[in-house]
Amino acid sequence: MNILRGRGFKFLMIGAALFAFLFSSTSFASDAKYKKAAKKWVSGEFQPSTLSKKEQLKEMDWFINAAKPYRGMKINVVSETIATHEYESKMMAKAFFEITGVKITHDLIQEGDVIEKLQTQMQSGKNIYDAYVNDSDLIGTHFRYGHVVPLTDFMKGEGKSVTLPTLDLNDFIGLSFTTGPDGKLYQLPDQQFANLYWFRYDWFQRPELRKKFKKIYGYELGVPVNWSAYEDIADFFTNKVKNLDGKRVYGHMDYGKKDPSLGWRFTDAWFSMAGAGDKGIPNGLPVDEWGIRVDGCHPVGSSVERGGATNGPAAVYSLRKYINWMKKYAPPEAAGMTFSEAGPVPAQGAIAQQIFWYTAFTADLAKKGLPVVNADGTPKWRMAPSPHGPYWEKGMKLGYQDTGSWTLMKSTPLKRRMAAWLYAQFTVCKTTSLKKTIVGLTPIRESDLKSDAMTKMAPKLGGLVEFYRSPARVSWTPTGTNVPDYPKLAQLWWQNVAEAVTGERTAQQALDRLAKQQDRILQRLQRANVQKNCGPKLNPKKDRSYWLNKPGSPKAKLANEKPQGMTVPYKQLLKAWKEGRVR
C-alpha cells in the first residue's frame, strides 16, 4: 500500500509538472503573440512618439503583463463624437485588443447623451459603461456626490497593480481642471480643446482694407483686444466691405437655435469673457463664470440677491451683445443653426472673424482645397485669444477649454473597472499620445507639445501649437467646482437664453429667471442633503445694491460699456504668447 501510494504520488507529481509545463508553454506562446502585436503597432501606427521604440516596447510589455488577469474580457466605454475619439474607437481599441487580449467596445454618442448615460448610472447604481470620457465640467458634481472613483485613491489602492508606472501625471497639462477642492484627482484628461478667436489673416493684411478700416474707426485693423474692437471689425466687414472677391462676406459668425448646444455657448465661459465673474484661475472665486458664489466650497447663490452674478449687469450685457451681434453682423441663417451646423461655416470662406470658435474644428479648417486654405496647405486664417468685455479684469479666466477626461464609477464592478482603467491609460500613454494628438489636434501632454513633430506641423495649424505652448493657456479653463450639479443646472441655460434670442423675454428677464431657477435647484440640494461634501448652503436674499456696491462680482453696471476699440498685430501677439502674456 505504501509502495502504491508512493507510486501514485509520483505519478501525480509528474502529471502536475507536465500540466505546469504545458501551461507555461501556452502562456509563453500567448505572450509572444501579444509582444509581436505590440512590435507591429509600435513600428507602424504609433509613430511618431516622444519615446524611443525601445521605451515604447517596454511600456507595451507592462500592458501585456498587467492585462493578463483580464484577457478575454469584453469592456464597454463611451465618449462624445469628435475626431480624437473616433481614432480611439476605430484604431486604439483594436490595438489594445491585439496587444492585451482585452476586447474594447468604444461607443461614440453625442455629448448630451454621454451625460445622460452617466447620470442614469449615478442614480440607478446599474453599470451601463465601464468607463466614460466625460467633460471635466462635471468635476463639481463628481467630488460632491461621491459616485465617481477618486483616481488619487484608486491608483494607490485597488488600482495600483493596473496603474502604469510611466503614466507621468506631471506631464498632463489639464490636471488642475480635474482636481477637486479636496486636492484629489477625479478624472484623467484624454483630450483638450479651447474656444478662441478665429480670423481671416489674409483679409486683415490687405492694404486697401487696412487703410479703409483706419479711416473709418481711427485705429489699425488687427487682432481685437476688447469687445469694442471686435464689434467694429464685425461692422466693417458686414456693412462697409460687404463683398470680397465677388462673394458676400460677414464680420461675425454664431448660432442661436433653441437646442441644448445653445446652453454650451454660454456655460462655456461666455460670461467670463465679458468679465462677469471674479478673479481666479482656473475659475473665479468666490463667484465663477456661471455666476455661482461659494463660501469656502459651499455654493451659496446664483442670483445677485444672494451674492451671485448670473443676472448681474455684466451677464446681461454679454447676453445682449450676443443677440445684437448675431442679428447685425452674422449670416441670416445663423440664428437657426445649432453648434454642429454652425461649426463648418467659416470653412466656406465668407466669414471674417468669429469670437467664439472651438479649436476642435482646426483639422476641418486645415484641409487642402478649402477656400480658407492656400495651395501649399497653409491656412489663410489664424487663431488668437478671444477679446474680453469691459467688465473683464486682469487675473480672470479669459475663455473656455474643454477637457474630456476618463471617469470611473464606483458602481462599476472592480474587475471591469480595472480592465477599463488599463484601456484609458493606453489611450493617453506616451507610446500613443503624440500620434493621437497629430490625428485629433487635442493635446494633453507637455512632452507632445514640445516635440519636433508638433513644431513641423505648426505652420499649417494657424496658431494652435503656439497657443498650447504658451504659459498663457492657463487663462482658458473648463467649468469649475462651484457648479454642484452640472446635469441639472446646465439644462436650464439653453431654455432661458433661447427666449431672449426669440424676443419672448428681455436679456434681463431671461437671466432673472435663470438665476431664480438655479437658486431653486441649489435649495433643493440643500434640503435633500444629498451632497454632504461641500453641498449648497444658500445665502438669505438681500437688496441687489448690497452686493453690487461690494468689491468684486457681482459688478455694478458700467457707465460706458463700449470703450475705445483696441487691436494688436498678430506677430506681436505671438511674441506675447511665448513670454506667457495673454496680451
Secondary structure, DSSP 8 states (H G I E B T S, - for coil): -HHHHHHHHHHHHHHHHHHHHHHHHHHHHHHHHHHHHHHHHHHTTT-S-SS-HHHHHHHHHHHHHHTGGGTT-EEEEEEE-SHHHHHIIIIIHHHHHHHHS-EEEEEEE-HHHHHHHHHHHHHH---S-SEEEEEGGGHHHHHHH--B--HHHHHHTTTGGGS-TT--GGGBS-GGGGB-TTS-B--EEEEEEEEEEEE-HHHHT-HHHHHHHHHHHSS--SEESBHHHHHHHHHIIIIII-EETTEE-BS------SSHHHHHHHHTTHHHHHT-S-S-SSS-SSB-TTS-EEETTEEEESSGGGT--TTSHHHHHHHHHHHHHHHHHS-GGGGG--HHHHTTGGGGS-B-EEEEEEGGGTGGGS-TTSTTB-TTS-BS-EEE---B-TT--TTS--B-EEEEEEE-BTTS-HHHHHHHHHHHHHTTSHHHHHHHHHHH----BHHHHTSHHHHHHGGGTTTHHHHHHSGGGGGB----TT-S-HHHHHHHHHHHHHHHHHTSS-HHHHHHHHHHHHHHHHHHHHHHT--TTT---------HHHHHTSSSSS----S-SS----EE-HHHHHHHHHTT---
